[in-house]
Structures are given as C-alpha cells and as structure tokens.
C-alpha cells in the first residue's frame, strides 16, 4: 500500500501522465494506491475503485465505488480547495476560477493551501494506516508530505518534475526554502534522468540531499503504444474516430475562418492580438470539432506523415517545424504535418501559415520579430527562425522557399487536431513516420519520445537535457548514421535546418529501425518495470 500526493489532474501530459501511468501500473501489479489529487472525472480511469471528496468542513462525500479489472486498486481522495489552484504555469482548469502561478500568490494563500491539504492527508494516513507517502514535485505537495511525516511519523519520498523547479523554486526564494527543507527531510528523491539529477544537485547544493537521489526511468505503456503495419494504419484511424465519437469538442473551423478573413499583409501586432483573442475556443483541452474530417484528408498508406505532440508555446518549438515544412513539401508533395495539443501559440501559427502560403514576407518577418509577445509569454523573438531565414538568404534560396510555401498550399498540409489524450494518441502515433519534439528548453524527461519509440515512429528531438539522455539510450542499439538523425541541434542558427535535413533523410529509410525502437521501449521503459522498482525503493 502506498499514498501518492499529486496536486493536479490525471488528464494531460507531464506529471499528470506520469501519475496516472504509475498508478495504473501499480494496480496491475496488485498494489493498493491512495491517490490525493484534483481529478474531476475519476470515472474515466478504470483503475480508480473509490473516490472521496473532502469538504472544507472536513466532512467526506463518496463520489465513486466500483470494482476494477486489476489485481490492485486505486482509492482517490480529492481535497475541495475552493476557487484557487496554485500552478507552475497558467492554464485553464475546468473547476477553478482563480488559477494562479504560485509565485504570484501571497503568503497567507500558500499557507491556507498547505494547511488544508496537510489536514486531509493526515486523516487519510490515520484512517487507512498508510506505511509510506510519495509526493509529486519539489513544491507544494512535498511540503504537505513533510508536515504529515513529522506529525504522523511516516516516511516520505519525493518524485521530482522539471516544472516546479524551473517555474517556482528557481524564481521565488519562498519556494526554494520550502523545497530545500522538504528535500532535506525526505527519505529518497527520485529523478528521471541524469539531466534532472544534475538540476537537483545544482539547485540544492547539499551533500545530504545528493545522497538521497535515486534514478527512476520514465515509462511507456507498450500494450497501448505498439507497431502498426502501413497497410493497416487505416484501421487505427477508424478506431481513433470511434474513440472520438460523442466526445466534447474544442475549436470549430468557423473560428479559424473568421480570423483568417480579417488578416491582411500589413496587419499590426495589436490587431493580431485582438483577432487571436476572439478566435480562441472556450474549451481548449478537447479535440477540434472537425478532427475526424481532417483525419480522413490523409492518405495513411501513401502520405508521409509528420507528427508534433505538445503544448503550443514557443518553448516547445512548433514554429521551427512550421518553417521547415515548405522545403519538406518541395521534396515530398504528399507530406502532412499533424499537430496535436493546445496552447496560446495555435492562432499565431495559423497566422504564420497564412502569411507563408500567400508569400507575405514582411508579415512573416514581423511574426518572427514579435515572437513570444504574441502569445503573452515573453519578449523574445523566434531567433531560431531568424537563423534559418538568414541561412536561406545567404544561399540565395529565400525566393524558392516562399514559392514552395505558395505552390504546395501549406495550410492544407498542416492539420491541427486539437487536444488528444493518450487513449487516442496510442492509435495515432503508430500511423506516423516521424515525430518531432524541438523544445528550446531542457526537458527533464519527454514521455512522448518513449511513446514514439514504442510505436515505431522515428523520433527527432533537441539534443540536450532529458531528450539527449533518451536519444543516447536508443543510440546504443542503432548504427550511428541512423541514431544521429534523432538529434536536433540546440543552436539557433541550425535548429530548423536540422529538422529539415533529418526529416528528409528519415523518410528515405527502410523501416527496420521500428523493431529496434520497440525492443528498447519494452526492455527499458515499460511502466511495469518502473512501478516495481518504485515500490522496491520505497520499501528499502
């Protein structure tokens, strides 16, 4: 039996994906997991047998009781927080009207959050006689675990994830102090990669903390993400469409068309910002209303399928793939770029595609210069795009580049699917030839990279941080001329060129690498092995 503290949802990526995957695997292995989180739809997860809501007056309400198809089970506990949810990076949450980056919260709000969660978790520990707690993130659940441990004499460990360290601990002395004290009191500190270990050692330069660091691989569900022959890809897409049937939807095509009809070459930043604000759908974390229509536009047997899965923000690098597409299309007229996710950059990318297709160079250059200001997340321009265009200019290829974008109707070759969850992505990944993850910030451990491996989809990623560690692990099983294609340079003047050149080369390869990718995923990263190691480490 184990208690896991996770302050957020189970849907989505990052620590949410890690949590639901590890809990499901623990249940498959016969464990009883008491999960504290804010998931709004526990019924969607077949490993959750019971769910209880803890009201502000500390009364308890039963939300769910059922049998589950596993040897073990998950009992979920949901503290009722009210309107405010402290987060690392702002996002929209269904149940919370006041979502606030925790660095912006006053001390009394932070203490109220900690105190309430501590009381709820203490009650759970006593009521169920929990022997051990694992807290997600450096803050704030680690602080809850520390306080519960102190009062209830129960050992606790911490599972680190990059966002808490980057967006809270490094930015605010209050959270550094919280994390430092929690790390010092924890029994073990789990990290998913050498890069994450280095990050922890750098931020918390304490020998006592370093001694507690324990490596725990990321995982992938190799039963769900698996190989699909090209001639059977259409079957996967039919399954995906069935899964999507009846599901709540996000962006509608008319929202896109309403925005596009107001664009013109000389449009200024303020006008774009207003158009974007009017075009953003109310429901962000859902598939587009016409996702099935777009899926049927693809020839899954003959088209060259490129995939991006991630949050639509500049740091994830989607803009670099977009700017490589005109020249990919010049070589492969039947290439399609499928884009999955949500975020403030979507409409900006749609404007960029419109400008590329119509040859409006000045507008393209303006979008590059305005960069992250268009998505409200910073002041930096898209320097990696600047570097690529300068390279084309030096080679006297810029005219040909814009001609390719116009000639190949780039907007029809780039298909936004909206937000898909992993029960849907497991059908899509095996149908794609190349998956590109060009993050311009270090990823602690990119789970989508492993899903790509298990599906036999050739992954490309920026070669630093946890992505580099994942690439190096796979490289041991491949010839260097193939493994090197996975590496995208982090240099601003080389990133887009690498995406272009490596994608074109991968599309010429035979498919023998697929079995190798699959074997690495099963042998090293299957969630079953990861969860067994976690339990063993927590018990020793």
N, C-alpha and C positions, 0 to 999 in steps of 0.2 A: 504494500500500500504506500502511496506517495501523494503529497499535496503539491500542486503546481500553481503558482501565482502569476497571472497574466492580466495586465490592466486593460486589455483591449478586446477586440473581436476575434473570431476564428476565421472569418472570411478574409480574403485578400492575400497579400504576399508578405515577405519578410518574417518577422517574429510571429505574426498570425498564422502563416503557413507552417512555420516550424512547430508551433504549439499544437495545431490540430493533427499534424502528421505524427508527432512523437506520442501524443495521447492515443491516437488510433492504434499505433504500433504496440504501445504498452498494453492496451486492451486485448489486442490479438495475442499477446504473449501471456495473458492471464492475470494481469495486474488490475487492481482497483485504484483508479486515479480520482482524487478530489481536486477539481479544477475551479479556481476562482478567476472569473473573467466577466466581461461585459457583453458577451454574445446575445443578440436579440432573438435569434432563431435556433434554439438548441435542437428543435425537432428535425432540422436539416442534417444533423450529424448522427449517423446511426450508431455511433459508439457511446452516445450520451443516454444513459438509462434513467437518470433522475436529474431534475433541475429545481433549485430553490432560490427564491428571491428574498433578500434580507432588507427589510424596510428600515427607514430612518429611526423608527421607534424600537428597532431590533426584533420586531415580530417577523416570523418566517412564513412565506407563502409557497406552497408547492405548485410548480408550473408544468411538470412533466414526470410521468412514471411509466416505464415500459420495459419490455425485455429487449436485449440487444443480441446480435448474431456473433458474439465473440466470447472467448473463454473468460475474459475480464470485463470490466465496465467502467464508465466514467460517471461520476456524480458531480454535476456542475453547481456552483454557488455564485450567485450574482448580487453583489452589494448594490443597493439602489443609491446612486450617487447624487441624484438631482439633475440640475441643468448643466453643470460644469464638468468638462472632461479635460484633464491636463494631457497634452500631447507633445511630441517632439517637433513635428512639422504639421502645420494646419492641414486639415482635410475635413470633408463633410461627413458627419455621423448622423445616422437616422434618428437617434433618441436624444441627442444632446444639442440644445440650442446655443450653448456657450462653450464652444471648443476653443481652447486657448493654449498656445505654446507655453509650456510650463515655465520657461524663463521669463514670461510676462506676468506670471501670477504673483500676487502679494504673499507675504509670509503666512498670514492667517489662513488664506485659502489652501495653501500647501499643507499646513498643519491639520486643517479640518479633514482634508483628503486622507492623510496618513493616519490620523486618529481613528476615523471611522473604519477604514479597511483593517487596521490592526485589531480593533474590537471584533469585527466579523470573523477574521481569520483565527483569532484566539478561541472564539467559540467553536469554530469548525474543528480545530485541533483537539479541544477537550471532548466535544461530542462524539468524534469518530476515532479518538485515540491515535492520531497520525504519528508515525515514527520519524518522518523527515519531510522537509519542505525544499522545493526548488523554485527560486524566484527568477522570472524573466527580467532582463535589462539591469543596467547599472543603477538606475533610479526609475520610478519611485518604489516599485514593489520590493526591491531589495531592502529598503528601509523598513517596510512593513514586516518582512521576514525577520530582519534583525531584531525588531522590537518584540515580535511574537516569540522568537527564540529566547530572548532574555527573560521574558516573564513565564514562559511555559517550559523552559529547559528542553527545547527540541532543536536538533542540529538543522542547519540550513545551508544550501549552496546557491550559487548564482550562475545563470546562463546569460552570458553577455551577447548583446547585439549592437551593431555599429551605431544605430541612430541615436541611442541615449547618450553615448559618449560624445558623438560629434555635435549634437544639437542641444545638449543640456549641460553635461559635465564640463566640456571644454569652454562653454560660453558663459557660465554663471558659477561664481565661487560657492554659492549655496549648495548647488548640486554636486560640485566637486567634493565638498565636505561630506555631504550625505553618502556619496558613493564610496569615498575613501574609508569612512567608518564602517559601512556595510561590508566592503571587501575585506577589511581587517578582521571582522568578526565571523565571516563566512568560513565554512569548513573547506569548500572547494569552489573554484572559479572556472567555469567551463568556457572554452574558446573553440571556434570552428575552423581556425586556420592559423598558420604561422604569422600571417599579417595581423590578425586580431590579437594574437599573443603579444606581438611587438607593440601594438597600440596600447594594450593594457599596461605593459611594462613601462612605456614611455610616459603615460599619463599618471600612473600611480607608481612612482619610483620608490617602492618599499620592498626590501628583501622578503618580509613576511608574506606579502601579497604574491610575489613571484613564485614562492614555494607552493602555493595553492593552485596554480594554474594547471588545468587538465585539458588535454585535447579531446574533442568530441566531434567527429566528422558531421558535416551536413548529410542529409539523406534524400532519397528519391523513392517514390512508390513504383517499383519496377513491375508490379502487377497491373498497374493502370497505364503507365507510360511504356509502350513496347513497340517493336518494329511492325511496320505495315508495308507489304509489297506495293509497288507503284500501281499495279493493275487493280489493287483492292482499296486504294485511297478513297474512291467514291463511296465505299461502304462506310468508312469512318465519318465522312461528311454527312451522310444520311443519318448516322447515329447522333452526330452533333446537332443536326437540325431537330431531331426528335427530342433531345435533351432541352433544347431551347424553346420548344413548343409550349406556349402558355406562360412563359416567363415574363415578369415585369420588364419593361424596356426603358432605354435611356434616350439618346439623341435620335431625332427624326430627320429625314432627308430635307424636309422643307426648312428646317432651321439653318442648314448649310446653304441652301439655295437663296434664302432670304438675305443671308450675309453676303454671299458672292455677288448678288446683283447690285449691291451698293459699293462694290470696290471699283477703283479707277487708278491708273498708273501713278498719279501724283498724290494719292491719299497720304495723310499725315498720321503720325503716331496716335494722337488723341482721338482721331476718327476711328482708327483701327481698334483702339481700346474700347470705345463705345460699341462698335459693331460686335466685338468679341463678347462683351458683357451681355448683349442682347441675344447672342446665339448659344450661350452655354445652357445645356439642358438642366432642368431641376434635379433629375435623377442621374447622377454621374456613374454610379457603380452598377450599371446594368448594360446588357448588350444593346447595340443600336436597334431601332425598330425594324430596319431592313437588313439585318445581318444575314439572314438566310438567302435573300436576293443576291447579296454580294458574294456569298459562298458559291452560288450557282453560276456566277460570272467566270469562275475559274475552271480551266480545263485541267483537272487534277492528275491526269495521266501524262499530258504533254507540256504544260506550262512549267517554267522554272519558278519555284515558289520560295520567296524570301520572307522571313518572319521576324518581327520585333514584338517582344512582350515586356511591358514595364510601365512605370508611371511616366506620364507625358510632362516632364520637366527637363530643363536644359541639361542638368547634371547627368541624366540618363543617355543623352547623346543621340536621340532620334533624328535631330536636324542633320547630323552627319550622314546618316543613311539616305535621307531625302536628297541631299545634294550629290550623292554618288549615283542615284537612280538614272538620270538622263543618259549617262555613259554605259551603265549596265544595260539599259534598253537599246542602246545603239548596237551592242553585241548580241543581246538576246531580246528580240522583239516581243517574245512571249513571256517575259519575266513579269511577275506580280509581287508586289510588296504588301504583305498582310500585317496590319498594325493592331495590336490588342492592348487595351489598358484605358486609363483615364487620366486627366490632369489638365492644368491650365494652359499647356502648350498646344493642345489639339487644334484650336481655331487658328493659332498663329501658323502652325504647319500647313493648315488648309489655305491660308492666305499666301504663304510662300509657294505652295504648289501652283496656285492660280497665277502668280506672277511668273513662275518658271515657264508654265505652259504658254503664256501669252508673250513671252520674251521681254517682259518689263524689267530690264536690268537695274534701273535706278531703284525700283521698289524692292527688288531682291537685295541690293546693297543696303538699302535703308533698314530692312528687316534684320540683316546681319548686324548692322551697327546698333540698332535699338536692342537687339538681343534679349536678355533676360528681363529687361524693363517691361517688355510686352506681356510677360506672364506674372509680373508683380513679385518676382523672387530675387531680384538683384539688379546690379548696374552693369554687369559685364556684357560685352558684345559676344557674338559667336565667333571667337577667334579661330577655331579650327576650320570654319568655313572660309574666313578671310584667307587663311594659309592655302587652302585648296584653290581658290579662285586666282590668287597671285601666281600659283604654280601653273595653272592653265594659261594665264596671260603671258607668262614668260615663255611658254611653249607655243604661243600663237594658236591656242586651241579654244579660246573662250567663245568665239563666234560659233564654232562647231558644237560646243557644249549647249548653248542656248537653242541652237537649231534642232538638236536631238530632243530636247525637252518639248519643243513645239511639235515636232514631227511625230513623236510617239505618244502624244496625248497622255502625258504623265499622270494627270489627275484620274484617268480611268484605270491606270495600272497600280495605283496606291489605294488600298482598300482598308478603311477603318471599320473594325468590327465592334468597337465599344469594349466594355469590360466583361471578360470571361473568367470564370472561376476554374479551378483545376480539374473539376469533374467534366468540364467542357474542353479545356486545353489538352487533356490526355488524348482526345480524338484528333485534335488539330496538329499537334507537334509532329506525329509520325508522317503527316502528309506534306511536310515542308522539306525543302532541300538544304536550306541554310538558315540558321538563326543568328542574328547579330545583336550583341549586347555592348554598345560602345560607350559605356559610362565614362564620364570625365572626372569622376571622384572614385576613390578606392572603395570597392565593395568588400565587406567583411567576408561574405560567402554567398555567391549568387546561386540560389536554388534553381532558377530557370536554366542555368547552364547544365545542371545534372539531369533535368527533365529532358533537355535536348539530347544529351548523351544516350539516355535510356531509350529514347525514341528513334535513334539513328539519324537524327537531324544534325548536320555539321555545324558546331557552334563556333562563332568568332567572338572574341571579347578583348577589351583593352587589357594589355599585358602589364598589370600591376595589381597589388593588393591580393585579396582572396581569389580573384579571377585568375591571376598568374599562377597561384598555387594549384588551382583546379586544372588549368591547362598543362602544367608541368607533370601532374599525376597521370593524365591521359597520354602525354607525350612519350612516356616510358614504354608504351605498348605500340607506338607507331613509328614509321620511318620519319626522319627529321623533315624531309621535304613536304610531308603531309601535316605533321604537327605544327610546323612553323606557320602554316596558313591560318591556324586558330588565333594567332597573335596580332592584335591591332596596336600600333604604336600609340603611346600617350602624348607624343609630340604634336603640338597644334598644327604644324605645317605638314604633317604626314598622316594624320588620322584618317581623313576622308580618302586619300589615295590608297591607303592600306585596305580600307573597306572595299573600294572599287576593285583593286587588283586581286585581292584574296578571294572575294566572292566570285569573280570571273573564273579564277583557277579552280575553285571548288566545284563549280558547275560542270567542269570538264572531267572530273574524276569518275572512275567507276565506283560502285557502291560497296566495295569490300570492307571499307572502314566501318560500316554500320555494325557489323558483328563485334568488332573490337570495342567500339563505344559501348555497346550493350553489355559486354562482359565486364568492362571496368565498372560500369554503373552497378551491376549486380554484386560483384566481388567486394567493392569498397564502400558503396554508398547506399545500399538498400536500408530502409528505415528499420527493418527487423534487427539487423546487427547493431545499428546505432542505439536503439532503445535498450537492448540487452546490455550493452556497455554502460549506458547511463545508470541503470539500476544497480549494476555491479559496483560502479564508482560511488554511488550514493550510500551503499551498504558497507563500504570499507573505509 
